[in-house]
Amino acid sequence: MLALLAAAPALPLDEAGKYVAGAYIVFLVLIVVYVAIMASKLQRMEKELRELAGFAESRANGEMAEPAESDREQVSADV
């Protein structure tokens, strides 16, 4: 009896192929969405890092330029 269950597939192969293809497509879509989210986060972090580097460079040059109030609110809202 156990050998019969092991030999018989859960679904006929012609039907199982559709589900396997569907599972691969769903997995691929999830990977693409994840990579897109990570890329957008990376872009935002690079932009903020460039702004911080600019502030640090201007401060090192002796310019005590404060960021505008709207810039401070925008940066804190993004976090």
Backbone torsions as a table, in degrees:
resi	resn	phi	psi	omega
1	MET	NA	-43.4	-179.5
2	LEU	-65.3	-37.6	178.9
3	ALA	-66.2	-34.2	178.7
4	LEU	-66.5	-41.4	179.0
5	LEU	-67.2	-36.3	-179.9
6	ALA	-71.6	-31.2	-177.1
7	ALA	-81.3	-30.2	-177.2
8	ALA	-87.5	128.1	177.6
9	PRO	-71.5	157.7	-179.6
10	ALA	-65.6	-38.7	177.1
11	LEU	-127.0	150.3	172.3
12	PRO	-59.1	147.0	-173.5
13	LEU	-62.3	-30.2	179.5
14	ASP	-69.4	-30.8	176.7
15	GLU	-84.2	-34.7	-176.9
16	ALA	-66.1	-32.3	-179.8
17	GLY	-60.2	-36.5	178.2
18	LYS	-64.2	-42.8	-178.4
19	TYR	-70.1	-37.5	178.1
20	VAL	-65.7	-44.3	178.2
21	ALA	-63.3	-41.6	177.6
22	GLY	-62.2	-41.3	178.8
23	ALA	-64.5	-41.1	177.5
24	TYR	-64.5	-39.7	179.3
25	ILE	-65.1	-44.9	178.1
26	VAL	-61.4	-43.7	179.3
27	PHE	-62.0	-43.7	179.2
28	LEU	-63.3	-42.0	178.3
29	VAL	-62.6	-42.5	178.9
30	LEU	-63.0	-40.1	178.4
31	ILE	-64.5	-43.6	-180.0
32	VAL	-63.7	-42.4	177.8
33	VAL	-63.2	-43.3	179.1
34	TYR	-61.2	-45.0	-179.9
35	VAL	-65.0	-38.5	178.4
36	ALA	-64.5	-41.8	178.2
37	ILE	-64.2	-44.5	179.9
38	MET	-65.4	-36.2	179.0
39	ALA	-66.7	-40.7	178.9
40	SER	-67.1	-38.9	176.7
41	LYS	-64.7	-40.1	179.4
42	LEU	-64.3	-42.0	177.8
43	GLN	-60.8	-44.2	-179.4
44	ARG	-63.9	-41.9	179.6
45	MET	-66.6	-38.8	177.6
46	GLU	-64.4	-39.2	178.5
47	LYS	-64.0	-45.7	179.4
48	GLU	-64.7	-36.7	178.8
49	LEU	-66.7	-39.3	176.3
50	ARG	-63.0	-41.2	178.1
51	GLU	-63.0	-44.3	179.4
52	LEU	-64.6	-39.3	178.0
53	ALA	-64.7	-38.4	176.6
54	GLY	-63.3	-42.7	177.7
55	PHE	-63.4	-42.8	-179.6
56	ALA	-66.0	-39.8	179.7
57	GLU	-66.7	-42.6	179.1
58	SER	-66.5	-35.4	178.2
59	ARG	-69.9	-36.9	178.8
60	ALA	-68.9	-29.2	178.1
61	ASN	-80.4	-2.1	178.1
62	GLY	95.0	-1.0	177.8
63	GLU	-84.0	119.7	-178.7
64	MET	-97.5	53.7	-179.1
65	ALA	-79.3	121.9	176.7
66	GLU	-87.1	142.4	176.0
67	PRO	-68.0	150.8	179.2
68	ALA	-62.7	154.4	-178.8
69	GLU	-60.0	-38.2	-179.6
70	SER	-66.5	-33.2	177.3
71	ASP	-66.1	-41.3	179.5
72	ARG	-63.1	-42.4	-179.7
73	GLU	-66.4	-38.4	-179.6
74	GLN	-66.1	-43.0	-179.6
75	VAL	-65.4	-42.4	-179.3
76	SER	-69.4	-29.2	179.1
77	ALA	-73.8	-29.5	-179.9
78	ASP	-71.6	-25.2	-176.5
79	VAL	-76.1	NA	NA
